[in-house]
Amino acid sequence: MSDPDSTMTEESGDDARAGDATDAANRDVGKGLLDEEMGPSGAMAHLYRGEIHRMKYWRERLDETTNWAVIVMAAVLTWAFSSPDNPHYIVLIGIATLGVFLTVEARRYRGYDIWRSRVRTLQENVWAVGLDPETEVANPEWRERLGADYRTPTIKITAEEAIAHRLRRIYLPLFTVLLVAWLVRITAFSPESALDTAAVGVIPGTLVVAVVATFVLGALAVAFRPRTWHARGELLEERLRKEE
């Protein structure tokens, strides 16, 4: 006849061993998931597909902001030149509105760069090496860095760099169109001098022109000052030039 106490002791021991095994499995759940020999049909492919989807979603958010900026610019120009009696400062309001869109888009661009940097890490160190095994891994520590980024996602670029990217790609041409339209509006539609026409209410035209010139010079300085670019995978102008 079996001893009840010994039976309970054995059951407790089994439960403890099962609990330890479960804890060990939970601790090691990620080990070996992405090993060195894993082919593109494994978990790495699903990870890459997920990051591509995230990057595409944030890319669409950027495009939405740009579309609204173009729509607002077209509406402002249409109204400003529909009648000589319409005030010229509506174009300045359009420039200020584009500045708001630029700020919003730069913020979204910083989020977009998080996902694109992960995609570029996988492309450089997994897919590029898989397609051409003779090439070396771009960053030997890419697994540790990517793992750390998954644990604690961080923004990779500053707000100023994000603004510079969007200025060079989208908003400098839009600002240029509005600026030229404003200059035409204060010179060709009034017999008075440009400085007198540029006045907005009690604000003298000289001050208005000075503010606009300061804004333009500031935008050019942010867009073209020398810097080290940190955005991953961005095709800069110098990389698009054909090498002689």
PyRosetta script that sets phi, psi and omega in degrees:
from pyrosetta import init, pose_from_sequence

init()
pose = pose_from_sequence("MSDPDSTMTEESGDDARAGDATDAANRDVGKGLLDEEMGPSGAMAHLYRGEIHRMKYWRERLDETTNWAVIVMAAVLTWAFSSPDNPHYIVLIGIATLGVFLTVEARRYRGYDIWRSRVRTLQENVWAVGLDPETEVANPEWRERLGADYRTPTIKITAEEAIAHRLRRIYLPLFTVLLVAWLVRITAFSPESALDTAAVGVIPGTLVVAVVATFVLGALAVAFRPRTWHARGELLEERLRKEE")
pose.set_psi(1, 126.4)
pose.set_omega(1, -174.5)
pose.set_phi(2, -74.1)
pose.set_psi(2, 149.1)
pose.set_omega(2, 179.4)
pose.set_phi(3, -82.4)
pose.set_psi(3, 122.9)
pose.set_omega(3, -179.9)
pose.set_phi(4, -60.2)
pose.set_psi(4, -35.5)
pose.set_omega(4, -178.3)
pose.set_phi(5, -66.0)
pose.set_psi(5, -40.9)
pose.set_omega(5, -179.9)
pose.set_phi(6, -68.2)
pose.set_psi(6, -35.9)
pose.set_omega(6, 177.1)
pose.set_phi(7, -62.9)
pose.set_psi(7, -43.7)
pose.set_omega(7, 179.5)
pose.set_phi(8, -65.7)
pose.set_psi(8, -35.5)
pose.set_omega(8, 179.2)
pose.set_phi(9, -65.7)
pose.set_psi(9, -42.4)
pose.set_omega(9, 178.6)
pose.set_phi(10, -63.6)
pose.set_psi(10, -41.4)
pose.set_omega(10, 179.5)
pose.set_phi(11, -64.8)
pose.set_psi(11, -40.5)
pose.set_omega(11, 178.2)
pose.set_phi(12, -63.5)
pose.set_psi(12, -39.4)
pose.set_omega(12, 177.9)
pose.set_phi(13, -64.8)
pose.set_psi(13, -41.0)
pose.set_omega(13, 177.4)
pose.set_phi(14, -62.8)
pose.set_psi(14, -42.9)
pose.set_omega(14, 178.9)
pose.set_phi(15, -62.6)
pose.set_psi(15, -40.0)
pose.set_omega(15, 179.9)
pose.set_phi(16, -65.4)
pose.set_psi(16, -43.5)
pose.set_omega(16, 178.6)
pose.set_phi(17, -64.3)
pose.set_psi(17, -39.6)
pose.set_omega(17, 178.1)
pose.set_phi(18, -64.9)
pose.set_psi(18, -39.1)
pose.set_omega(18, 178.0)
pose.set_phi(19, -65.0)
pose.set_psi(19, -41.2)
pose.set_omega(19, 178.4)
pose.set_phi(20, -63.9)
pose.set_psi(20, -40.0)
pose.set_omega(20, 179.0)
pose.set_phi(21, -64.1)
pose.set_psi(21, -39.7)
pose.set_omega(21, 178.9)
pose.set_phi(22, -65.4)
pose.set_psi(22, -43.1)
pose.set_omega(22, 178.6)
pose.set_phi(23, -61.9)
pose.set_psi(23, -40.9)
pose.set_omega(23, 179.3)
pose.set_phi(24, -65.2)
pose.set_psi(24, -39.3)
pose.set_omega(24, 179.3)
pose.set_phi(25, -65.9)
pose.set_psi(25, -38.7)
pose.set_omega(25, 178.6)
pose.set_phi(26, -66.2)
pose.set_psi(26, -38.3)
pose.set_omega(26, 179.2)
pose.set_phi(27, -67.3)
pose.set_psi(27, -34.4)
pose.set_omega(27, -174.2)
pose.set_phi(28, -101.7)
pose.set_psi(28, 17.4)
pose.set_omega(28, -172.6)
pose.set_phi(29, -62.3)
pose.set_psi(29, -29.9)
pose.set_omega(29, -178.0)
pose.set_phi(30, -94.2)
pose.set_psi(30, -10.8)
pose.set_omega(30, -177.2)
pose.set_phi(31, -71.7)
pose.set_psi(31, 132.7)
pose.set_omega(31, 179.0)
pose.set_phi(32, 82.7)
pose.set_psi(32, -3.7)
pose.set_omega(32, -179.1)
pose.set_phi(33, -66.2)
pose.set_psi(33, -41.7)
pose.set_omega(33, 179.7)
pose.set_phi(34, -120.7)
pose.set_psi(34, 81.9)
pose.set_omega(34, -177.5)
pose.set_phi(35, -86.6)
pose.set_psi(35, 174.8)
pose.set_omega(35, -174.5)
pose.set_phi(36, -66.8)
pose.set_psi(36, -30.8)
pose.set_omega(36, -175.9)
pose.set_phi(37, -93.3)
pose.set_psi(37, 5.4)
pose.set_omega(37, -174.6)
pose.set_phi(38, -66.6)
pose.set_psi(38, 130.3)
pose.set_omega(38, 179.0)
pose.set_phi(39, -82.2)
pose.set_psi(39, 172.8)
pose.set_omega(39, -177.1)
pose.set_phi(40, -70.2)
pose.set_psi(40, -3.6)
pose.set_omega(40, 179.7)
pose.set_phi(41, -92.9)
pose.set_psi(41, -1.5)
pose.set_omega(41, -177.3)
pose.set_phi(42, -92.1)
pose.set_psi(42, -153.3)
pose.set_omega(42, -176.1)
pose.set_phi(43, -63.7)
pose.set_psi(43, -28.5)
pose.set_omega(43, 179.7)
pose.set_phi(44, -61.3)
pose.set_psi(44, -38.0)
pose.set_omega(44, 179.3)
pose.set_phi(45, -65.0)
pose.set_psi(45, -40.0)
pose.set_omega(45, 178.7)
pose.set_phi(46, -68.3)
pose.set_psi(46, -37.7)
pose.set_omega(46, 176.0)
pose.set_phi(47, -62.3)
pose.set_psi(47, -44.9)
pose.set_omega(47, -179.7)
pose.set_phi(48, -64.0)
pose.set_psi(48, -41.3)
pose.set_omega(48, 179.8)
pose.set_phi(49, -62.9)
pose.set_psi(49, -40.0)
pose.set_omega(49, 178.4)
pose.set_phi(50, -64.7)
pose.set_psi(50, -40.8)
pose.set_omega(50, 179.4)
pose.set_phi(51, -68.5)
pose.set_psi(51, -36.4)
pose.set_omega(51, 175.8)
pose.set_phi(52, -61.4)
pose.set_psi(52, -41.3)
pose.set_omega(52, 179.5)
pose.set_phi(53, -63.4)
pose.set_psi(53, -44.1)
pose.set_omega(53, 178.6)
pose.set_phi(54, -62.7)
pose.set_psi(54, -43.9)
pose.set_omega(54, -180.0)
pose.set_phi(55, -62.2)
pose.set_psi(55, -40.9)
pose.set_omega(55, 179.1)
pose.set_phi(56, -63.3)
pose.set_psi(56, -40.0)
pose.set_omega(56, 179.5)
pose.set_phi(57, -62.4)
pose.set_psi(57, -44.8)
pose.set_omega(57, 179.7)
pose.set_phi(58, -72.2)
pose.set_psi(58, -29.4)
pose.set_omega(58, 174.3)
pose.set_phi(59, -63.4)
pose.set_psi(59, -40.0)
pose.set_omega(59, 177.4)
pose.set_phi(60, -65.7)
pose.set_psi(60, -35.8)
pose.set_omega(60, 176.9)
pose.set_phi(61, -64.3)
pose.set_psi(61, -38.8)
pose.set_omega(61, 175.6)
pose.set_phi(62, -62.2)
pose.set_psi(62, -44.4)
pose.set_omega(62, -178.7)
pose.set_phi(63, -63.8)
pose.set_psi(63, -35.5)
pose.set_omega(63, 178.7)
pose.set_phi(64, -62.6)
pose.set_psi(64, -43.1)
pose.set_omega(64, 178.3)
pose.set_phi(65, -62.7)
pose.set_psi(65, -43.4)
pose.set_omega(65, 179.1)
pose.set_phi(66, -63.2)
pose.set_psi(66, -41.4)
pose.set_omega(66, 179.4)
pose.set_phi(67, -60.8)
pose.set_psi(67, -43.2)
pose.set_omega(67, 178.7)
pose.set_phi(68, -65.3)
pose.set_psi(68, -37.0)
pose.set_omega(68, 177.9)
pose.set_phi(69, -62.8)
pose.set_psi(69, -42.3)
pose.set_omega(69, 179.0)
pose.set_phi(70, -66.9)
pose.set_psi(70, -40.3)
pose.set_omega(70, 179.3)
pose.set_phi(71, -63.4)
pose.set_psi(71, -44.8)
pose.set_omega(71, 178.9)
pose.set_phi(72, -63.8)
pose.set_psi(72, -41.7)
pose.set_omega(72, 179.0)
pose.set_phi(73, -61.8)
pose.set_psi(73, -43.8)
pose.set_omega(73, 179.3)
pose.set_phi(74, -63.0)
pose.set_psi(74, -40.4)
pose.set_omega(74, 179.3)
pose.set_phi(75, -65.6)
pose.set_psi(75, -41.4)
pose.set_omega(75, 179.6)
pose.set_phi(76, -63.7)
pose.set_psi(76, -45.8)
pose.set_omega(76, -179.5)
pose.set_phi(77, -65.4)
pose.set_psi(77, -39.9)
pose.set_omega(77, 179.0)
pose.set_phi(78, -61.1)
pose.set_psi(78, -45.8)
pose.set_omega(78, -178.1)
pose.set_phi(79, -72.0)
pose.set_psi(79, -38.1)
pose.set_omega(79, -176.5)
pose.set_phi(80, -65.4)
pose.set_psi(80, -33.5)
pose.set_omega(80, -176.8)
pose.set_phi(81, -104.2)
pose.set_psi(81, 8.5)
pose.set_omega(81, 179.1)
pose.set_phi(82, -76.3)
pose.set_psi(82, -21.5)
pose.set_omega(82, -179.9)
pose.set_phi(83, -154.9)
pose.set_psi(83, 139.8)
pose.set_omega(83, 177.5)
pose.set_phi(84, -64.6)
pose.set_psi(84, -19.3)
pose.set_omega(84, -178.5)
pose.set_phi(85, -81.5)
pose.set_psi(85, -14.4)
pose.set_omega(85, 179.3)
pose.set_phi(86, -69.4)
pose.set_psi(86, 137.4)
pose.set_omega(86, -176.3)
pose.set_phi(87, -67.2)
pose.set_psi(87, 147.2)
pose.set_omega(87, -178.0)
pose.set_phi(88, -72.6)
pose.set_psi(88, -24.7)
pose.set_omega(88, -173.7)
pose.set_phi(89, -70.4)
pose.set_psi(89, -6.7)
pose.set_omega(89, 173.5)
pose.set_phi(90, -63.2)
pose.set_psi(90, -30.8)
pose.set_omega(90, 176.9)
pose.set_phi(91, -68.7)
pose.set_psi(91, -37.1)
pose.set_omega(91, 176.6)
pose.set_phi(92, -65.6)
pose.set_psi(92, -36.2)
pose.set_omega(92, 174.8)
pose.set_phi(93, -62.8)
pose.set_psi(93, -38.7)
pose.set_omega(93, 176.7)
pose.set_phi(94, -62.8)
pose.set_psi(94, -39.1)
pose.set_omega(94, 177.8)
pose.set_phi(95, -63.8)
pose.set_psi(95, -43.3)
pose.set_omega(95, 178.2)
pose.set_phi(96, -63.3)
pose.set_psi(96, -38.7)
pose.set_omega(96, 178.7)
pose.set_phi(97, -64.7)
pose.set_psi(97, -40.7)
pose.set_omega(97, 176.1)
pose.set_phi(98, -63.1)
pose.set_psi(98, -33.3)
pose.set_omega(98, 175.7)
pose.set_phi(99, -62.5)
pose.set_psi(99, -37.5)
pose.set_omega(99, 176.1)
pose.set_phi(100, -65.5)
pose.set_psi(100, -45.1)
pose.set_omega(100, 178.0)
pose.set_phi(101, -61.2)
pose.set_psi(101, -37.7)
pose.set_omega(101, 178.6)
pose.set_phi(102, -62.1)
pose.set_psi(102, -42.8)
pose.set_omega(102, 179.8)
pose.set_phi(103, -63.7)
pose.set_psi(103, -44.0)
pose.set_omega(103, 178.9)
pose.set_phi(104, -63.8)
pose.set_psi(104, -43.6)
pose.set_omega(104, -177.2)
pose.set_phi(105, -68.6)
pose.set_psi(105, -34.8)
pose.set_omega(105, 176.9)
pose.set_phi(106, -64.6)
pose.set_psi(106, -38.5)
pose.set_omega(106, 177.5)
pose.set_phi(107, -64.0)
pose.set_psi(107, -43.0)
pose.set_omega(107, 177.6)
pose.set_phi(108, -67.2)
pose.set_psi(108, -33.0)
pose.set_omega(108, 179.7)
pose.set_phi(109, -64.6)
pose.set_psi(109, -35.7)
pose.set_omega(109, 177.7)
pose.set_phi(110, -65.2)
pose.set_psi(110, -38.0)
pose.set_omega(110, 174.9)
pose.set_phi(111, -68.8)
pose.set_psi(111, -40.7)
pose.set_omega(111, 178.4)
pose.set_phi(112, -60.7)
pose.set_psi(112, -35.6)
pose.set_omega(112, -177.9)
pose.set_phi(113, -68.1)
pose.set_psi(113, -25.3)
pose.set_omega(113, 177.5)
pose.set_phi(114, -60.4)
pose.set_psi(114, -50.2)
pose.set_omega(114, -176.8)
pose.set_phi(115, -73.4)
pose.set_psi(115, -36.7)
pose.set_omega(115, 179.6)
pose.set_phi(116, -67.0)
pose.set_psi(116, -34.8)
pose.set_omega(116, 178.8)
pose.set_phi(117, -63.8)
pose.set_psi(117, -36.3)
pose.set_omega(117, 176.9)
pose.set_phi(118, -67.8)
pose.set_psi(118, -42.0)
pose.set_omega(118, 178.2)
pose.set_phi(119, -61.3)
pose.set_psi(119, -44.0)
pose.set_omega(119, -179.8)
pose.set_phi(120, -65.7)
pose.set_psi(120, -34.9)
pose.set_omega(120, 177.0)
pose.set_phi(121, -61.4)
pose.set_psi(121, -44.6)
pose.set_omega(121, 179.2)
pose.set_phi(122, -68.4)
pose.set_psi(122, -38.6)
pose.set_omega(122, -180.0)
pose.set_phi(123, -65.4)
pose.set_psi(123, -43.2)
pose.set_omega(123, -176.6)
pose.set_phi(124, -71.4)
pose.set_psi(124, -37.0)
pose.set_omega(124, -170.1)
pose.set_phi(125, -106.3)
pose.set_psi(125, -13.1)
pose.set_omega(125, 179.1)
pose.set_phi(126, -115.5)
pose.set_psi(126, -62.7)
pose.set_omega(126, -172.5)
pose.set_phi(127, -72.4)
pose.set_psi(127, -39.5)
pose.set_omega(127, 179.1)
pose.set_phi(128, -64.1)
pose.set_psi(128, -41.9)
pose.set_omega(128, 178.8)
pose.set_phi(129, -70.2)
pose.set_psi(129, -35.4)
pose.set_omega(129, 177.6)
pose.set_phi(130, -66.0)
pose.set_psi(130, -36.9)
pose.set_omega(130, 178.7)
pose.set_phi(131, -75.4)
pose.set_psi(131, -32.0)
pose.set_omega(131, 179.6)
pose.set_phi(132, -134.8)
pose.set_psi(132, 83.8)
pose.set_omega(132, -174.2)
pose.set_phi(133, -61.2)
pose.set_psi(133, -17.4)
pose.set_omega(133, -179.0)
pose.set_phi(134, -75.6)
pose.set_psi(134, -17.9)
pose.set_omega(134, 178.3)
pose.set_phi(135, -78.5)
pose.set_psi(135, 155.9)
pose.set_omega(135, 179.3)
pose.set_phi(136, -88.7)
pose.set_psi(136, 156.4)
pose.set_omega(136, 176.3)
pose.set_phi(137, -65.0)
pose.set_psi(137, 134.8)
pose.set_omega(137, -176.1)
pose.set_phi(138, -63.0)
pose.set_psi(138, -39.3)
pose.set_omega(138, -179.0)
pose.set_phi(139, -137.7)
pose.set_psi(139, 106.2)
pose.set_omega(139, -177.0)
pose.set_phi(140, -59.0)
pose.set_psi(140, -23.3)
pose.set_omega(140, -178.5)
pose.set_phi(141, -99.2)
pose.set_psi(141, 23.4)
pose.set_omega(141, -173.5)
pose.set_phi(142, -66.4)
pose.set_psi(142, -33.4)
pose.set_omega(142, -178.6)
pose.set_phi(143, -66.2)
pose.set_psi(143, -44.2)
pose.set_omega(143, 179.4)
pose.set_phi(144, -64.4)
pose.set_psi(144, -42.6)
pose.set_omega(144, -178.7)
pose.set_phi(145, -68.1)
pose.set_psi(145, -40.1)
pose.set_omega(145, 178.6)
pose.set_phi(146, -67.7)
pose.set_psi(146, -39.0)
pose.set_omega(146, 176.7)
pose.set_phi(147, -62.6)
pose.set_psi(147, -41.3)
pose.set_omega(147, 177.7)
pose.set_phi(148, -64.7)
pose.set_psi(148, -35.9)
pose.set_omega(148, 179.4)
pose.set_phi(149, -69.5)
pose.set_psi(149, -32.4)
pose.set_omega(149, 175.8)
pose.set_phi(150, -70.6)
pose.set_psi(150, -34.3)
pose.set_omega(150, 177.8)
pose.set_phi(151, -69.7)
pose.set_psi(151, -44.0)
pose.set_omega(151, -177.8)
pose.set_phi(152, -135.3)
pose.set_psi(152, 87.9)
pose.set_omega(152, 178.4)
pose.set_phi(153, -60.3)
pose.set_psi(153, 133.1)
pose.set_omega(153, -179.2)
pose.set_phi(154, -132.0)
pose.set_psi(154, 151.5)
pose.set_omega(154, 175.5)
pose.set_phi(155, -76.2)
pose.set_psi(155, 133.6)
pose.set_omega(155, -171.5)
pose.set_phi(156, -94.6)
pose.set_psi(156, -21.8)
pose.set_omega(156, -174.5)
pose.set_phi(157, -126.4)
pose.set_psi(157, 157.1)
pose.set_omega(157, 179.5)
pose.set_phi(158, -80.2)
pose.set_psi(158, 164.4)
pose.set_omega(158, 177.2)
pose.set_phi(159, -63.2)
pose.set_psi(159, -36.5)
pose.set_omega(159, -179.3)
pose.set_phi(160, -65.9)
pose.set_psi(160, -40.4)
pose.set_omega(160, 177.6)
pose.set_phi(161, -66.4)
pose.set_psi(161, -38.9)
pose.set_omega(161, 178.0)
pose.set_phi(162, -63.2)
pose.set_psi(162, -41.6)
pose.set_omega(162, 177.1)
pose.set_phi(163, -63.0)
pose.set_psi(163, -40.6)
pose.set_omega(163, 179.5)
pose.set_phi(164, -62.2)
pose.set_psi(164, -41.9)
pose.set_omega(164, 178.4)
pose.set_phi(165, -60.8)
pose.set_psi(165, -47.0)
pose.set_omega(165, -176.7)
pose.set_phi(166, -71.9)
pose.set_psi(166, -31.3)
pose.set_omega(166, 174.9)
pose.set_phi(167, -63.8)
pose.set_psi(167, -47.7)
pose.set_omega(167, -176.6)
pose.set_phi(168, -67.3)
pose.set_psi(168, -33.3)
pose.set_omega(168, -175.0)
pose.set_phi(169, -88.5)
pose.set_psi(169, -38.8)
pose.set_omega(169, -169.6)
pose.set_phi(170, -127.6)
pose.set_psi(170, -53.6)
pose.set_omega(170, -160.5)
pose.set_phi(171, -84.6)
pose.set_psi(171, -25.1)
pose.set_omega(171, 175.1)
pose.set_phi(172, -61.6)
pose.set_psi(172, -45.1)
pose.set_omega(172, 174.5)
pose.set_phi(173, -60.7)
pose.set_psi(173, -38.4)
pose.set_omega(173, 179.2)
pose.set_phi(174, -66.6)
pose.set_psi(174, -44.7)
pose.set_omega(174, 177.1)
pose.set_phi(175, -61.6)
pose.set_psi(175, -37.3)
pose.set_omega(175, -179.9)
pose.set_phi(176, -63.7)
pose.set_psi(176, -43.2)
pose.set_omega(176, 178.8)
pose.set_phi(177, -61.1)
pose.set_psi(177, -46.2)
pose.set_omega(177, 179.9)
pose.set_phi(178, -67.0)
pose.set_psi(178, -38.0)
pose.set_omega(178, 179.8)
pose.set_phi(179, -65.2)
pose.set_psi(179, -44.6)
pose.set_omega(179, 177.7)
pose.set_phi(180, -63.0)
pose.set_psi(180, -40.8)
pose.set_omega(180, 178.0)
pose.set_phi(181, -61.8)
pose.set_psi(181, -40.2)
pose.set_omega(181, 179.4)
pose.set_phi(182, -66.5)
pose.set_psi(182, -42.2)
pose.set_omega(182, 178.6)
pose.set_phi(183, -62.6)
pose.set_psi(183, -41.4)
pose.set_omega(183, 176.5)
pose.set_phi(184, -63.6)
pose.set_psi(184, -38.7)
pose.set_omega(184, -176.8)
pose.set_phi(185, -66.5)
pose.set_psi(185, -34.9)
pose.set_omega(185, -177.5)
pose.set_phi(186, -91.6)
pose.set_psi(186, -7.2)
pose.set_omega(186, -180.0)
pose.set_phi(187, -110.6)
pose.set_psi(187, -42.8)
pose.set_omega(187, -173.1)
pose.set_phi(188, -91.0)
pose.set_psi(188, -12.0)
pose.set_omega(188, -174.8)
pose.set_phi(189, -110.7)
pose.set_psi(189, 12.0)
pose.set_omega(189, -179.1)
pose.set_phi(190, -146.9)
pose.set_psi(190, 138.1)
pose.set_omega(190, 177.1)
pose.set_phi(191, -74.3)
pose.set_psi(191, -14.8)
pose.set_omega(191, 179.8)
pose.set_phi(192, -77.1)
pose.set_psi(192, 171.3)
pose.set_omega(192, 178.2)
pose.set_phi(193, -69.7)
pose.set_psi(193, 159.6)
pose.set_omega(193, -177.0)
pose.set_phi(194, -63.1)
pose.set_psi(194, -37.0)
pose.set_omega(194, -179.9)
pose.set_phi(195, -66.9)
pose.set_psi(195, -39.0)
pose.set_omega(195, 177.8)
pose.set_phi(196, -68.5)
pose.set_psi(196, -40.3)
pose.set_omega(196, -179.3)
pose.set_phi(197, -68.6)
pose.set_psi(197, -29.5)
pose.set_omega(197, -177.0)
pose.set_phi(198, -72.6)
pose.set_psi(198, -9.4)
pose.set_omega(198, -179.5)
pose.set_phi(199, -62.0)
pose.set_psi(199, 144.1)
pose.set_omega(199, 177.9)
pose.set_phi(200, -122.7)
pose.set_psi(200, 100.5)
pose.set_omega(200, -177.4)
pose.set_phi(201, 64.0)
pose.set_psi(201, -124.8)
pose.set_omega(201, -179.9)
pose.set_phi(202, -86.0)
pose.set_psi(202, -4.6)
pose.set_omega(202, 179.3)
pose.set_phi(203, -80.8)
pose.set_psi(203, 120.5)
pose.set_omega(203, -178.0)
pose.set_phi(204, -65.7)
pose.set_psi(204, 153.2)
pose.set_omega(204, -178.9)
pose.set_phi(205, -62.1)
pose.set_psi(205, -32.5)
pose.set_omega(205, 179.7)
pose.set_phi(206, -61.3)
pose.set_psi(206, -42.9)
pose.set_omega(206, 179.3)
pose.set_phi(207, -67.5)
pose.set_psi(207, -39.3)
pose.set_omega(207, 178.8)
pose.set_phi(208, -62.5)
pose.set_psi(208, -46.3)
pose.set_omega(208, 179.3)
pose.set_phi(209, -63.0)
pose.set_psi(209, -38.8)
pose.set_omega(209, 179.8)
pose.set_phi(210, -64.8)
pose.set_psi(210, -40.9)
pose.set_omega(210, 178.9)
pose.set_phi(211, -65.1)
pose.set_psi(211, -43.6)
pose.set_omega(211, 179.5)
pose.set_phi(212, -63.7)
pose.set_psi(212, -43.3)
pose.set_omega(212, 179.5)
pose.set_phi(213, -63.7)
pose.set_psi(213, -39.2)
pose.set_omega(213, 177.8)
pose.set_phi(214, -63.6)
pose.set_psi(214, -41.3)
pose.set_omega(214, 178.2)
pose.set_phi(215, -61.8)
pose.set_psi(215, -45.0)
pose.set_omega(215, -178.2)
pose.set_phi(216, -64.5)
pose.set_psi(216, -45.2)
pose.set_omega(216, -180.0)
pose.set_phi(217, -64.3)
pose.set_psi(217, -38.1)
pose.set_omega(217, 177.7)
pose.set_phi(218, -64.5)
pose.set_psi(218, -41.7)
pose.set_omega(218, 178.7)
pose.set_phi(219, -64.0)
pose.set_psi(219, -41.9)
pose.set_omega(219, 178.8)
pose.set_phi(220, -65.6)
pose.set_psi(220, -38.7)
pose.set_omega(220, 179.5)
pose.set_phi(221, -64.6)
pose.set_psi(221, -42.8)
pose.set_omega(221, 179.5)
pose.set_phi(222, -66.1)
pose.set_psi(222, -39.8)
pose.set_omega(222, -174.7)
pose.set_phi(223, -72.9)
pose.set_psi(223, -35.3)
pose.set_omega(223, -168.6)
pose.set_phi(224, -119.5)
pose.set_psi(224, 4.8)
pose.set_omega(224, 178.3)
pose.set_phi(225, -66.9)
pose.set_psi(225, 148.0)
pose.set_omega(225, 178.4)
pose.set_phi(226, -63.2)
pose.set_psi(226, 136.4)
pose.set_omega(226, -179.5)
pose.set_phi(227, -160.2)
pose.set_psi(227, 164.8)
pose.set_omega(227, 171.0)
pose.set_phi(228, -95.0)
pose.set_psi(228, 117.7)
pose.set_omega(228, -177.6)
pose.set_phi(229, -79.5)
pose.set_psi(229, 133.3)
pose.set_omega(229, -178.9)
pose.set_phi(230, -109.0)
pose.set_psi(230, -9.0)
pose.set_omega(230, 179.3)
pose.set_phi(231, -66.3)
pose.set_psi(231, 129.2)
pose.set_omega(231, -176.9)
pose.set_phi(232, -82.4)
pose.set_psi(232, 129.9)
pose.set_omega(232, 173.5)
pose.set_phi(233, 80.3)
pose.set_psi(233, 6.5)
pose.set_omega(233, -179.3)
pose.set_phi(234, -75.7)
pose.set_psi(234, 128.8)
pose.set_omega(234, 177.1)
pose.set_phi(235, -84.4)
pose.set_psi(235, 101.8)
pose.set_omega(235, 179.6)
pose.set_phi(236, -81.3)
pose.set_psi(236, 163.3)
pose.set_omega(236, -174.9)
pose.set_phi(237, -59.8)
pose.set_psi(237, -40.3)
pose.set_omega(237, -177.3)
pose.set_phi(238, -66.7)
pose.set_psi(238, -24.7)
pose.set_omega(238, 178.2)
pose.set_phi(239, -80.1)
pose.set_psi(239, -18.8)
pose.set_omega(239, -179.3)
pose.set_phi(240, -87.3)
pose.set_psi(240, -14.5)
pose.set_omega(240, 179.0)
pose.set_phi(241, -70.4)
pose.set_psi(241, 140.9)
pose.set_omega(241, 179.4)
pose.set_phi(242, -74.8)
pose.set_psi(242, 127.3)
pose.set_omega(242, 179.2)
pose.set_phi(243, -73.4)
pose.set_psi(243, 134.6)
pose.set_omega(243, -179.5)
pose.set_phi(244, -79.6)
pose.dump_pdb("model.pdb")
